Amino acid sequence: MARPHPVLAPVSAPTTGADGSRGPEAAPGSGSGAGAGSKGSDVGSLARGGALNIAGAAISALAQLVVVAVITNAFSQDEAGILFAATSAFLLVGAVCELGTQTSLVYFIARFRSLGRTEWIGPLVRLALRPMVLFSAVLGVALFAAAPWVAEAMVHGDSGDGVTYLRVLAVFLPVMNLSAGSLAATQGFRRMRPAVLIENIGRPLAQLAAVGAVAAAGASGLIAVAWVGPYLPAAVLAVLAMVAMVRRTAPAGGAAPDVPPDLGRRFWSYALPRGLAGITQIMLQRMDILLVASMLGARDAAIYTAASRLRVVGQLANQAISQAVQPQLSEVLAHDDRRSANTLYQTATSWLMLANWPLFLLAVLFAEQLLRLFGQGYHDGAPVIVVLAVAMLLRAGTGMVEVVLMMAGKTTWNLANIVLALGVNVCVSVLLIPHIGIMGAALGNGAALLARNVVPLLQLRMKLGLHPFGRGSLAAAALAGVCFGAIPLVVRLTAGDGLPELAAAAAIGTAGYVAGCYLLRRPLRLDEAARSILRRGGRGGGGHGRGGRGGGRHRR
């Protein structure tokens, strides 16, 4: 039997046993690649990519929030609920089409660059994107044809313009996935700028402008076109950026690269479990909306969607930092350097808490005021905000456990974890929604978030010796707890829970937060981040590596 190719082999469990007593260590002989001495450069590169991604995620989150607010204020709750259900179905089918290619492209491209096999990148990209786009087109045709039945099933009662919405969205399935796959390839090169500028800034702002124009005209029939249309220019720009990077990896003189004969098998054996995990993951994110729409109706779906937008803001912050850390984790784990991997994991966790905890703590205390953004009739969603905010606090505190598992090659573990969480979500939601309405969906989602973070956290600790807890996460928790938990609680108890009180609590908390971040800059590693950004902020976004032709072996 042929032995696994060393470049394609997954990360193994640590030789120190399951107790993790020695902690993550660099594997012998890995010093030339990603040894322990690279920790400073890893954190600096994470800072450059993470800072750019967080800026992009902030714009994207704000744009998406305003898009939902524009829709809920301009159209009736029934119209808004039908649109939200249709877009949820569209994103769910899109996840089915994706086949796990996005994370897999990041994983393999980063690995090939780290180990000096950049000539394999071009064949890999073609091997990944062609089947995915073709499959997306096939499912797009199927969704277009089945739109009447899907619309009837997804909304309890009158489905309104649901058929029209679904058919418009179906046309853009291959476009959306081509854009996402191309941008994933650029992230494998540790280039964050294309994804940030195209997906996090350009497309959401274009979507906001288009939705705003349609809402101002009162043309509800065109709202789906406005929502999905910006995927087309985004796909064109994404492909151009990806092609420019891949061309630089081609062998000199146009010679055919010596590609391993089992590259396709190994790529798809990694990608397909991730694809199943991606489907279940988007089901976790969108199934609650579909369950509410099908069991309670479009009005309740609109209220639940508005209340759950806070969760999306947290997911975007997670995505922003994980996009920066994914290729670096893949590189250091390719050399079995667990010490550097643990440093990246703990640093990313503390920064994720810094970004997320202020918003979620304020949401717990001032949920009703946040819902005023969406117009009249949405105050029933306040308990949903509280439940989801508590769950997202816990999720941020455990860090990006799923990303670390995937970058260690444990996609099957990740798939099992997400399937478990999906089962928890569906069971709890189906049991509770008929009795307590949208709160049942919120409790189901919260229970699923708990399951999908605790289980992989235990797996990482026991099997790979990695964990997110350190001085940085403790400092971030204490700082956010004081500035956006204790101080706003005192304001609410003494002055009230109105909008002026929310603004005052946020202002006081922000001032203390900025000062605290400066005082705690060393345990939070913000001093390294600032030096790194200032030193190389003008040299290509995203902290990409340097190397030979096409960004070959990453030089640390």
Helices and strands as residue ranges (DSSP letters): H 31-34, G 36-38, H 39-74, H 77-98, H 101-114, G 118-120, H 121-154, H 162-171, H 173-188, H 193-195, I 196-202, H 203-217, G 220-222, H 223-228, H 231-247, G 252-254, H 263-295, H 298-307, H 309-334, H 338-365, H 367-371, G 372-374, G 379-381, H 382-397, H 401-407, H 411-436, H 438-459, I 460-464, H 471-481, I 482-486, H 487-495, H 499-519, H 526-536
